[in-house]
Amino acid sequence: MELNIERMVLLLLVAAAVSMLGRKLRLPYTVGLVLSGSALALSPLSLDIGLTKALIFSAFLPPLIFEAALQIPRPELRKDMVPIVVLATLGVLLATGVAVAGMHYLVRWPWETALLLGVLLAATDPVSVIATFKEAGVEGRLRLLVEAESLFNDGTAAVLFGVALAAIGGAGMGVWGVVQSFCVTVVGGVVCGAVVAAVALLLAGRTDDHLVEITFTLIAAYGSFLLAEHFHLSGVLATLTAGILLGNYGLCGTLTEKGRVEVISFWDYIAFVVNSLIFLLIGIQLAHHSFGAVLIPIIAAIVLVLLGRALAVYGCSALFLGSRLWRISMPHQHILFWGGLRGALALALVLGLPPALPMRETLITVTFAVVAFSVIVQGLTVTPLMHRLGQIEPHARETGAS
């Protein structure tokens, strides 16, 4: 069943109701959407809207990544770039290694299948992370670390997944070939994003119509992603780069004063709509999965993903203990660990696996289960954890963005 206008209107009506009810019940918005989606799927409406890689990867991810990147301040990002990059590279590799080894030796999965699952779930997902932290009203360095790391490791994981899939498919890559492919994909994605952002800034500077300015930012969000993907480069990193550049140069100079205000409002709303649709569709899909047959692999995957995340966060943070500039406090490390949610990117990648791939359905089911645990269990408990650690005020959720 496709997502047409009628179903989209119904889902947005549900999303609005969940947002209003969630504030009264103090229920995290993302969790409420997933549970509501599952309830919709089991209702007489019998909604079974297909969640595909194309829908998530090409329609949903670009605006969400762009909106988050648009509001990342470049001076603060530059100051913490080293720990963020280490977490997004070495951290992802450590988390992948734990999951791959565990699924192979404990669950007896083939190396190829374990590798794909490890890469799929190694990175935190910006869609889930940013929605949760924005709703909780988190600000300052903690929000920068969590959001920027999730955005960057998203790009790393997507590139690693493509390389791993190519290698498993018989591309015959050696170690140098893997490194070369990774570097070309990453650098190429960044270049595509920078080029599209430069063109958008140049054109936006020639108009004082805020509607045209908004249009250029929309073109930059999707155009950078599509351009990079067309050349088999990283669309995620392209959109991330375009968002950071437009946010720091467009919102701070090139755009008109009215344009800056309207651009931020426009992207806030787009993020709300797309987040709502993603989590409702995840809930709908979860209701149609049977997890009993692969319960042991699911439990193992959840435990291994958490262990891998712990090693990534605490291990990488230990590298900066002696640095006054880059040192990450222990409360921040705890939140980076438990707030590292999985979500849309993992689903997009796993749904895009070739139909003939061995154990494809098992991979899909296990990935959905890990995402469900992450969004519901971690999503429900990360805000109370932040309260307990004194990182947000008790009333922050009421005044934070939804």
One Martini backbone bead per residue (centre of mass of N, CA, C, O) as a GRO file, in nm:
protein
  402
    1MET     BB    1   0.095   0.037   0.024
    2GLU     BB    2   0.067   0.364  -0.041
    3LEU     BB    3   0.160   0.707   0.006
    4ASN     BB    4  -0.098   0.910   0.008
    5ILE     BB    5  -0.285   1.180   0.069
    6GLU     BB    6  -0.497   1.050   0.253
    7ARG     BB    7  -0.292   0.906   0.444
    8MET     BB    8  -0.131   1.157   0.523
    9VAL     BB    9  -0.360   1.307   0.662
   10LEU     BB   10  -0.414   1.092   0.876
   11LEU     BB   11  -0.126   1.090   1.000
   12LEU     BB   12  -0.125   1.394   1.078
   13LEU     BB   13  -0.364   1.378   1.269
   14VAL     BB   14  -0.231   1.179   1.462
   15ALA     BB   15   0.022   1.348   1.524
   16ALA     BB   16  -0.125   1.586   1.654
   17ALA     BB   17  -0.261   1.420   1.878
   18VAL     BB   18   0.001   1.305   2.001
   19SER     BB   19   0.132   1.575   2.074
   20MET     BB   20  -0.092   1.669   2.271
   21LEU     BB   21  -0.100   1.410   2.453
   22GLY     BB   22   0.201   1.389   2.526
   23ARG     BB   23   0.215   1.647   2.700
   24LYS     BB   24   0.011   1.550   2.918
   25LEU     BB   25   0.170   1.255   2.965
   26ARG     BB   26   0.480   1.270   2.918
   27LEU     BB   27   0.530   1.157   2.624
   28PRO     BB   28   0.722   1.073   2.394
   29TYR     BB   29   0.667   1.140   2.073
   30THR     BB   30   0.803   0.897   1.929
   31VAL     BB   31   0.667   0.677   2.096
   32GLY     BB   32   0.375   0.756   2.033
   33LEU     BB   33   0.397   0.705   1.727
   34VAL     BB   34   0.470   0.406   1.726
   35LEU     BB   35   0.223   0.309   1.888
   36SER     BB   36   0.011   0.432   1.694
   37GLY     BB   37   0.096   0.276   1.442
   38SER     BB   38   0.032  -0.006   1.556
   39ALA     BB   39  -0.265   0.053   1.613
   40LEU     BB   40  -0.346   0.114   1.320
   41ALA     BB   41  -0.263  -0.166   1.200
   42LEU     BB   42  -0.484  -0.316   1.408
   43SER     BB   43  -0.706  -0.181   1.286
   44PRO     BB   44  -0.977  -0.155   1.067
   45LEU     BB   45  -0.801   0.006   0.855
   46SER     BB   46  -0.554  -0.161   0.758
   47LEU     BB   47  -0.267  -0.048   0.761
   48ASP     BB   48  -0.004  -0.098   0.483
   49ILE     BB   49   0.254   0.089   0.457
   50GLY     BB   50   0.521   0.122   0.270
   51LEU     BB   51   0.864   0.077   0.372
   52THR     BB   52   1.122   0.224   0.198
   53LYS     BB   53   1.420   0.324   0.088
   54ALA     BB   54   1.325   0.555  -0.095
   55LEU     BB   55   1.151   0.701   0.115
   56ILE     BB   56   1.371   0.746   0.330
   57PHE     BB   57   1.632   0.829   0.165
   58SER     BB   58   1.496   1.047  -0.048
   59ALA     BB   59   1.258   1.193   0.132
   60PHE     BB   60   1.341   1.205   0.453
   61LEU     BB   61   1.649   1.255   0.516
   62PRO     BB   62   1.733   1.529   0.389
   63PRO     BB   63   1.556   1.729   0.565
   64LEU     BB   64   1.660   1.632   0.846
   65ILE     BB   65   1.960   1.686   0.807
   66PHE     BB   66   1.938   1.980   0.719
   67GLU     BB   67   1.792   2.098   0.967
   68ALA     BB   68   2.013   2.023   1.171
   69ALA     BB   69   2.258   2.159   1.023
   70LEU     BB   70   2.147   2.457   1.009
   71GLN     BB   71   2.186   2.476   1.354
   72ILE     BB   72   2.496   2.448   1.342
   73PRO     BB   73   2.756   2.588   1.491
   74ARG     BB   74   3.069   2.636   1.372
   75PRO     BB   75   3.247   2.711   1.618
   76GLU     BB   76   3.155   2.467   1.796
   77LEU     BB   77   3.221   2.249   1.592
   78ARG     BB   78   3.524   2.310   1.563
   79LYS     BB   79   3.596   2.261   1.865
   80ASP     BB   80   3.453   1.944   1.846
   81MET     BB   81   3.558   1.780   1.593
   82VAL     BB   82   3.744   1.560   1.699
   83PRO     BB   83   3.548   1.388   1.880
   84ILE     BB   84   3.335   1.354   1.660
   85VAL     BB   85   3.511   1.202   1.451
   86VAL     BB   86   3.597   0.971   1.633
   87LEU     BB   87   3.309   0.866   1.692
   88ALA     BB   88   3.234   0.844   1.370
   89THR     BB   89   3.471   0.624   1.328
   90LEU     BB   90   3.598   0.457   1.557
   91GLY     BB   91   3.327   0.405   1.694
   92VAL     BB   92   3.194   0.251   1.460
   93LEU     BB   93   3.411   0.027   1.440
   94LEU     BB   94   3.378  -0.084   1.727
   95ALA     BB   95   3.073  -0.148   1.712
   96THR     BB   96   3.095  -0.338   1.474
   97GLY     BB   97   3.290  -0.549   1.594
   98VAL     BB   98   3.108  -0.645   1.825
   99ALA     BB   99   2.864  -0.738   1.652
  100VAL     BB  100   3.006  -0.931   1.460
  101ALA     BB  101   3.141  -1.123   1.662
  102GLY     BB  102   2.886  -1.195   1.824
  103MET     BB  103   2.705  -1.308   1.587
  104HIS     BB  104   2.911  -1.531   1.511
  105TYR     BB  105   2.986  -1.676   1.795
  106LEU     BB  106   2.694  -1.683   1.937
  107VAL     BB  107   2.483  -1.725   1.671
  108ARG     BB  108   2.620  -1.834   1.401
  109TRP     BB  109   2.675  -1.635   1.191
  110PRO     BB  110   2.774  -1.530   0.917
  111TRP     BB  111   3.000  -1.298   0.839
  112GLU     BB  112   2.832  -1.139   0.631
  113THR     BB  113   2.575  -1.096   0.806
  114ALA     BB  114   2.716  -0.971   1.053
  115LEU     BB  115   2.836  -0.728   0.905
  116LEU     BB  116   2.575  -0.593   0.815
  117LEU     BB  117   2.452  -0.557   1.097
  118GLY     BB  118   2.683  -0.398   1.225
  119VAL     BB  119   2.667  -0.154   1.030
  120LEU     BB  120   2.367  -0.083   1.058
  121LEU     BB  121   2.399  -0.050   1.404
  122ALA     BB  122   2.648   0.139   1.477
  123ALA     BB  123   2.483   0.387   1.427
  124THR     BB  124   2.333   0.659   1.495
  125ASP     BB  125   2.019   0.832   1.464
  126PRO     BB  126   1.916   1.147   1.385
  127VAL     BB  127   1.613   1.124   1.392
  128SER     BB  128   1.586   1.013   1.684
  129VAL     BB  129   1.781   1.195   1.842
  130ILE     BB  130   1.679   1.483   1.767
  131ALA     BB  131   1.386   1.450   1.851
  132THR     BB  132   1.443   1.388   2.152
  133PHE     BB  133   1.629   1.638   2.228
  134LYS     BB  134   1.440   1.862   2.139
  135GLU     BB  135   1.202   1.787   2.327
  136ALA     BB  136   1.385   1.810   2.597
  137GLY     BB  137   1.565   2.084   2.572
  138VAL     BB  138   1.849   2.059   2.472
  139GLU     BB  139   2.162   2.223   2.528
  140GLY     BB  140   2.460   2.289   2.407
  141ARG     BB  141   2.714   2.065   2.406
  142LEU     BB  142   2.544   1.811   2.421
  143ARG     BB  143   2.377   1.857   2.165
  144LEU     BB  144   2.611   1.881   1.972
  145LEU     BB  145   2.738   1.603   2.016
  146VAL     BB  146   2.491   1.427   1.953
  147GLU     BB  147   2.404   1.542   1.676
  148ALA     BB  148   2.674   1.550   1.522
  149GLU     BB  149   2.748   1.253   1.558
  150SER     BB  150   2.494   1.135   1.420
  151LEU     BB  151   2.545   1.269   1.145
  152PHE     BB  152   2.834   1.158   1.089
  153ASN     BB  153   2.784   0.847   1.147
  154ASP     BB  154   2.579   0.815   0.927
  155GLY     BB  155   2.773   0.853   0.692
  156THR     BB  156   2.972   0.631   0.767
  157ALA     BB  157   2.772   0.389   0.766
  158ALA     BB  158   2.670   0.418   0.474
  159VAL     BB  159   2.946   0.374   0.344
  160LEU     BB  160   3.023   0.102   0.476
  161PHE     BB  161   2.780  -0.052   0.367
  162GLY     BB  162   2.845  -0.023   0.067
  163VAL     BB  163   3.122  -0.159   0.083
  164ALA     BB  164   3.031  -0.429   0.208
  165LEU     BB  165   2.829  -0.507  -0.017
  166ALA     BB  166   3.037  -0.509  -0.246
  167ALA     BB  167   3.227  -0.721  -0.125
  168ILE     BB  168   3.014  -0.949  -0.095
  169GLY     BB  169   2.936  -0.927  -0.415
  170GLY     BB  170   3.237  -0.941  -0.561
  171ALA     BB  171   3.442  -0.683  -0.602
  172GLY     BB  172   3.742  -0.737  -0.500
  173MET     BB  173   3.842  -0.600  -0.236
  174GLY     BB  174   4.082  -0.463  -0.073
  175VAL     BB  175   4.204  -0.272   0.165
  176TRP     BB  176   4.271  -0.036  -0.025
  177GLY     BB  177   3.997  -0.033  -0.171
  178VAL     BB  178   3.827   0.037   0.076
  179VAL     BB  179   3.968   0.302   0.152
  180GLN     BB  180   3.929   0.444  -0.119
  181SER     BB  181   3.621   0.428  -0.134
  182PHE     BB  182   3.567   0.581   0.127
  183CYS     BB  183   3.713   0.850   0.060
  184VAL     BB  184   3.563   0.919  -0.201
  185THR     BB  185   3.275   0.922  -0.081
  186VAL     BB  186   3.322   1.138   0.131
  187VAL     BB  187   3.458   1.369  -0.028
  188GLY     BB  188   3.246   1.381  -0.255
  189GLY     BB  189   3.007   1.459  -0.074
  190VAL     BB  190   3.122   1.724   0.034
  191VAL     BB  191   3.160   1.862  -0.240
  192CYS     BB  192   2.867   1.856  -0.331
  193GLY     BB  193   2.757   2.024  -0.095
  194ALA     BB  194   2.934   2.279  -0.145
  195VAL     BB  195   2.839   2.343  -0.433
  196VAL     BB  196   2.535   2.371  -0.380
  197ALA     BB  197   2.558   2.587  -0.160
  198ALA     BB  198   2.700   2.804  -0.332
  199VAL     BB  199   2.474   2.835  -0.538
  200ALA     BB  200   2.245   2.904  -0.340
  201LEU     BB  201   2.382   3.158  -0.221
  202LEU     BB  202   2.412   3.314  -0.484
  203LEU     BB  203   2.105   3.323  -0.555
  204ALA     BB  204   1.990   3.431  -0.281
  205GLY     BB  205   2.156   3.712  -0.305
  206ARG     BB  206   1.946   3.807  -0.561
  207THR     BB  207   1.716   3.819  -0.334
  208ASP     BB  208   1.410   3.944  -0.131
  209ASP     BB  209   1.252   3.674  -0.143
  210HIS     BB  210   1.160   3.444   0.093
  211LEU     BB  211   1.041   3.220  -0.092
  212VAL     BB  212   1.294   3.184  -0.265
  213GLU     BB  213   1.487   3.120  -0.035
  214ILE     BB  214   1.347   2.863   0.055
  215THR     BB  215   1.374   2.715  -0.216
  216PHE     BB  216   1.685   2.699  -0.215
  217THR     BB  217   1.704   2.520   0.039
  218LEU     BB  218   1.544   2.283  -0.077
  219ILE     BB  219   1.732   2.230  -0.315
  220ALA     BB  220   1.985   2.179  -0.143
  221ALA     BB  221   1.890   1.933   0.015
  222TYR     BB  222   1.823   1.750  -0.240
  223GLY     BB  223   2.049   1.816  -0.446
  224SER     BB  224   2.293   1.711  -0.286
  225PHE     BB  225   2.195   1.422  -0.254
  226LEU     BB  226   2.141   1.348  -0.556
  227LEU     BB  227   2.419   1.413  -0.669
  228ALA     BB  228   2.582   1.213  -0.499
  229GLU     BB  229   2.419   0.953  -0.569
  230HIS     BB  230   2.469   0.962  -0.876
  231PHE     BB  231   2.799   0.922  -0.802
  232HIS     BB  232   2.827   0.729  -0.553
  233LEU     BB  233   2.796   0.899  -0.300
  234SER     BB  234   2.743   1.089  -0.011
  235GLY     BB  235   2.437   1.217   0.066
  236VAL     BB  236   2.454   1.277   0.367
  237LEU     BB  237   2.715   1.457   0.358
  238ALA     BB  238   2.609   1.659   0.154
  239THR     BB  239   2.369   1.768   0.323
  240LEU     BB  240   2.532   1.841   0.571
  241THR     BB  241   2.713   2.050   0.433
  242ALA     BB  242   2.491   2.234   0.321
  243GLY     BB  243   2.362   2.303   0.596
  244ILE     BB  244   2.607   2.432   0.736
  245LEU     BB  245   2.661   2.655   0.524
  246LEU     BB  246   2.377   2.786   0.521
  247GLY     BB  247   2.359   2.838   0.829
  248ASN     BB  248   2.636   3.020   0.847
  249TYR     BB  249   2.588   3.209   0.575
  250GLY     BB  250   2.283   3.256   0.533
  251LEU     BB  251   2.175   3.323   0.833
  252CYS     BB  252   2.444   3.540   0.863
  253GLY     BB  253   2.386   3.716   0.558
  254THR     BB  254   2.256   3.649   0.273
  255LEU     BB  255   1.995   3.664   0.393
  256THR     BB  256   1.728   3.796   0.484
  257GLU     BB  257   1.569   3.866   0.765
  258LYS     BB  258   1.303   3.727   0.685
  259GLY     BB  259   1.431   3.472   0.564
  260ARG     BB  260   1.553   3.355   0.824
  261VAL     BB  261   1.290   3.315   0.978
  262GLU     BB  262   1.137   3.145   0.758
  263VAL     BB  263   1.339   2.914   0.728
  264ILE     BB  264   1.323   2.805   1.015
  265SER     BB  265   1.017   2.754   1.018
  266PHE     BB  266   1.002   2.566   0.778
  267TRP     BB  267   1.204   2.343   0.889
  268ASP     BB  268   1.050   2.278   1.145
  269TYR     BB  269   0.798   2.169   1.000
  270ILE     BB  270   0.925   1.956   0.822
  271ALA     BB  271   1.038   1.791   1.059
  272PHE     BB  272   0.767   1.725   1.186
  273VAL     BB  273   0.639   1.574   0.948
  274VAL     BB  274   0.861   1.360   0.891
  275ASN     BB  275   0.881   1.240   1.171
  276SER     BB  276   0.589   1.149   1.190
  277LEU     BB  277   0.589   0.954   0.949
  278ILE     BB  278   0.819   0.768   1.029
  279PHE     BB  279   0.711   0.664   1.313
  280LEU     BB  280   0.442   0.560   1.211
  281LEU     BB  281   0.561   0.358   1.000
  282ILE     BB  282   0.719   0.193   1.200
  283GLY     BB  283   0.474   0.100   1.365
  284ILE     BB  284   0.327  -0.041   1.133
  285GLN     BB  285   0.556  -0.247   1.068
  286LEU     BB  286   0.582  -0.384   1.347
  287ALA     BB  287   0.290  -0.518   1.342
  288HIS     BB  288   0.399  -0.713   1.082
  289HIS     BB  289   0.594  -0.852   1.283
  290SER     BB  290   0.766  -1.159   1.368
  291PHE     BB  291   0.985  -1.237   1.655
  292GLY     BB  292   0.994  -1.536   1.766
  293ALA     BB  293   1.194  -1.689   1.558
  294VAL     BB  294   1.432  -1.446   1.644
  295LEU     BB  295   1.491  -1.395   1.954
  296ILE     BB  296   1.791  -1.451   2.003
  297PRO     BB  297   1.913  -1.254   1.793
  298ILE     BB  298   1.776  -1.006   1.916
  299ILE     BB  299   1.901  -1.009   2.196
  300ALA     BB  300   2.192  -1.012   2.101
  301ALA     BB  301   2.182  -0.747   1.937
  302ILE     BB  302   2.107  -0.555   2.166
  303VAL     BB  303   2.349  -0.614   2.349
  304LEU     BB  304   2.576  -0.556   2.136
  305VAL     BB  305   2.498  -0.265   2.071
  306LEU     BB  306   2.544  -0.161   2.360
  307LEU     BB  307   2.836  -0.251   2.389
  308GLY     BB  308   2.945  -0.098   2.142
  309ARG     BB  309   2.861   0.183   2.240
  310ALA     BB  310   3.022   0.182   2.500
  311LEU     BB  311   3.301   0.149   2.371
  312ALA     BB  312   3.288   0.398   2.192
  313VAL     BB  313   3.240   0.620   2.408
  314TYR     BB  314   3.444   0.544   2.641
  315GLY     BB  315   3.691   0.493   2.462
  316CYS     BB  316   3.706   0.766   2.310
  317SER     BB  317   3.692   0.954   2.562
  318ALA     BB  318   3.967   0.857   2.689
  319LEU     BB  319   4.148   1.019   2.480
  320PHE     BB  320   4.044   1.314   2.636
  321LEU     BB  321   4.123   1.340   2.944
  322GLY     BB  322   4.385   1.547   2.898
  323SER     BB  323   4.173   1.754   2.779
  324ARG     BB  324   4.027   2.063   2.815
  325LEU     BB  325   3.871   2.088   2.537
  326TRP     BB  326   3.776   1.759   2.475
  327ARG     BB  327   3.656   1.680   2.724
  328ILE     BB  328   3.424   1.436   2.846
  329SER     BB  329   3.192   1.408   3.050
  330MET     BB  330   3.033   1.164   3.219
  331PRO     BB  331   2.738   1.249   3.171
  332HIS     BB  332   2.775   1.277   2.864
  333GLN     BB  333   2.854   0.982   2.816
  334HIS     BB  334   2.593   0.851   2.916
  335ILE     BB  335   2.412   0.994   2.702
  336LEU     BB  336   2.558   0.900   2.449
  337PHE     BB  337   2.495   0.606   2.503
  338TRP     BB  338   2.173   0.602   2.564
  339GLY     BB  339   2.113   0.823   2.320
  340GLY     BB  340   2.189   0.600   2.095
  341LEU     BB  341   1.983   0.579   1.853
  342ARG     BB  342   1.777   0.392   1.644
  343GLY     BB  343   1.650   0.391   1.284
  344ALA     BB  344   1.598   0.495   0.967
  345LEU     BB  345   1.869   0.415   0.840
  346ALA     BB  346   1.864   0.112   0.901
  347LEU     BB  347   1.600   0.063   0.743
  348ALA     BB  348   1.690   0.164   0.467
  349LEU     BB  349   1.926  -0.035   0.428
  350VAL     BB  350   1.777  -0.309   0.475
  351LEU     BB  351   1.551  -0.261   0.252
  352GLY     BB  352   1.794  -0.243   0.019
  353LEU     BB  353   1.841  -0.525  -0.003
  354PRO     BB  354   1.886  -0.783  -0.182
  355PRO     BB  355   1.661  -1.036  -0.241
  356ALA     BB  356   1.901  -1.271  -0.270
  357LEU     BB  357   1.995  -1.242   0.007
  358PRO     BB  358   2.100  -1.401   0.265
  359MET     BB  359   1.891  -1.347   0.535
  360ARG     BB  360   1.714  -1.092   0.485
  361GLU     BB  361   1.460  -1.123   0.670
  362THR     BB  362   1.619  -1.149   0.931
  363LEU     BB  363   1.755  -0.873   0.919
  364ILE     BB  364   1.495  -0.707   0.920
  365THR     BB  365   1.374  -0.809   1.189
  366VAL     BB  366   1.612  -0.739   1.376
  367THR     BB  367   1.624  -0.437   1.309
  368PHE     BB  368   1.338  -0.365   1.401
  369ALA     BB  369   1.379  -0.457   1.696
  370VAL     BB  370   1.610  -0.263   1.770
  371VAL     BB  371   1.456  -0.005   1.704
  372ALA     BB  372   1.225  -0.049   1.903
  373PHE     BB  373   1.398  -0.053   2.157
  374SER     BB  374   1.528   0.223   2.119
  375VAL     BB  375   1.275   0.407   2.096
  376ILE     BB  376   1.120   0.302   2.350
  377VAL     BB  377   1.320   0.244   2.584
  378GLN     BB  378   1.529   0.475   2.543
  379GLY     BB  379   1.322   0.702   2.486
  380LEU     BB  380   1.184   0.683   2.779
  381THR     BB  381   1.479   0.711   2.955
  382VAL     BB  382   1.664   0.958   2.869
  383THR     BB  383   1.529   1.196   3.012
  384PRO     BB  384   1.546   1.094   3.307
  385LEU     BB  385   1.855   1.073   3.295
  386MET     BB  386   1.909   1.376   3.253
  387HIS     BB  387   1.781   1.463   3.513
  388ARG     BB  388   1.960   1.294   3.706
  389LEU     BB  389   2.233   1.436   3.579
  390GLY     BB  390   2.165   1.752   3.536
  391GLN     BB  391   2.110   1.845   3.210
  392ILE     BB  392   1.806   1.912   3.285
  393GLU     BB  393   1.526   2.053   3.351
  394PRO     BB  394   1.217   1.949   3.462
  395HIS     BB  395   1.068   2.173   3.252
  396ALA     BB  396   1.192   2.136   2.960
  397ARG     BB  397   0.976   1.972   2.804
  398GLU     BB  398   0.758   2.201   2.799
  399THR     BB  399   0.966   2.415   2.639
  400GLY     BB  400   1.036   2.243   2.421
  401ALA     BB  401   1.061   2.103   2.135
  402SER     BB  402   0.844   1.893   1.913
   0.00000   0.00000   0.00000
